[in-house]
Amino acid sequence: QVQLVESGGGLVQPGGSLRLSCAASGSLFSFTTMGWYRQAPGKERELVARIFSSGTTSVKDSVKGRFTIAGDNAKNTVSLQMNTLRPEDTAVYYCYANFRTATTYWGQGTQVTVSS
């Protein structure tokens, strides 16, 4: 069993920054990808950024150059540094982890609100 706990959400003005962190407990031995989805009100959940077990990362086109994902194997954490935030980045952000067994675990979500 794997548990994911997010932290770091909040209210920020447009152009500001936030850093989200996801702490994973349990065995991550067979994970394939970890990362972040987000879901805005009335919209479908969308993949924002992910990191593969190889260390390769990818981010959604609309956040390239603004968001950076990083993993810390020693601490079993995945972070999402979000800069130059826009109102359209407002959403609940969810940490997830996929495994070779085709199992996906989710965090509880953290609210990010970008507003003046």
C-alpha positions in Angstrom: 0.0 0.0 0.0 1.2 3.5 -0.9 0.1 6.7 0.6 0.7 10.1 -1.0 0.4 13.3 1.0 0.5 16.7 -0.7 1.4 20.0 0.8 2.1 23.6 -0.4 -1.1 24.8 -2.0 -2.6 28.1 -1.2 -3.7 31.5 -2.5 -1.2 33.5 -4.6 -1.4 36.6 -6.8 -0.9 36.3 -10.6 2.8 36.2 -11.4 3.6 34.6 -8.0 5.1 31.2 -7.2 4.1 28.2 -5.2 5.9 24.9 -4.5 3.9 21.7 -4.1 5.3 18.7 -2.4 4.2 15.1 -2.4 5.5 12.7 0.2 5.1 9.0 -0.5 5.1 6.3 2.1 5.2 2.6 1.4 7.1 0.6 -1.3 7.9 2.6 -4.5 10.0 -0.2 -5.9 8.0 -0.8 -9.0 6.7 2.7 -9.8 6.7 3.7 -13.4 5.7 7.4 -13.2 4.8 9.9 -10.5 3.6 13.4 -10.9 0.7 15.8 -10.7 -2.7 16.2 -12.2 -5.0 19.1 -11.7 -8.7 19.6 -11.9 -10.4 23.0 -12.3 -14.1 23.5 -11.5 -16.3 22.1 -14.3 -13.3 20.6 -16.1 -11.7 17.2 -16.5 -8.7 16.2 -14.6 -5.5 16.8 -16.7 -1.9 15.7 -16.4 0.4 18.6 -15.6 3.8 17.1 -15.1 5.3 13.7 -14.5 8.6 12.0 -13.7 9.5 8.5 -15.0 11.4 6.0 -12.9 14.4 6.7 -15.3 14.4 10.3 -14.1 13.1 11.7 -17.3 10.5 14.4 -16.8 7.7 15.9 -18.9 5.3 18.8 -18.4 2.1 20.0 -20.1 2.8 22.4 -22.9 0.8 25.3 -21.3 3.1 25.2 -18.2 6.4 24.7 -19.9 9.0 27.2 -18.8 6.9 28.0 -15.7 6.5 24.6 -13.9 9.3 22.3 -13.0 8.9 18.8 -11.5 11.6 17.1 -9.5 12.0 13.9 -7.5 14.0 13.1 -4.5 14.6 9.3 -4.3 16.2 9.5 -0.8 13.2 11.3 0.7 10.5 9.6 -1.5 9.1 13.0 -2.5 8.1 14.7 -5.7 7.8 18.4 -6.0 6.2 20.8 -8.4 7.7 24.3 -8.5 5.2 26.7 -10.1 6.3 30.1 -11.2 4.6 32.9 -13.0 1.3 31.6 -12.0 -1.8 32.6 -13.9 -5.5 32.6 -12.9 -6.1 29.7 -15.3 -3.7 27.6 -13.1 -6.3 27.7 -10.4 -7.3 24.1 -9.6 -7.1 21.3 -7.1 -3.7 19.6 -7.7 -3.4 15.9 -7.1 -0.2 13.9 -6.7 -0.3 10.4 -8.2 1.9 7.3 -8.6 1.6 4.6 -11.3 3.0 1.1 -10.8 3.9 -1.8 -13.1 1.0 -3.6 -11.6 -1.2 -1.0 -13.4 -2.2 0.3 -9.9 -2.5 4.1 -9.5 -2.4 5.8 -6.1 -3.7 9.3 -5.5 -3.1 12.0 -2.9 -6.0 13.9 -1.3 -5.4 17.0 -3.4 -4.3 20.5 -2.6 -6.0 23.7 -3.7 -4.1 26.2 -5.7 -5.9 29.6 -6.2 -4.3 32.3 -8.4 -6.2 35.5 -7.9 -5.6 39.2 -7.2 
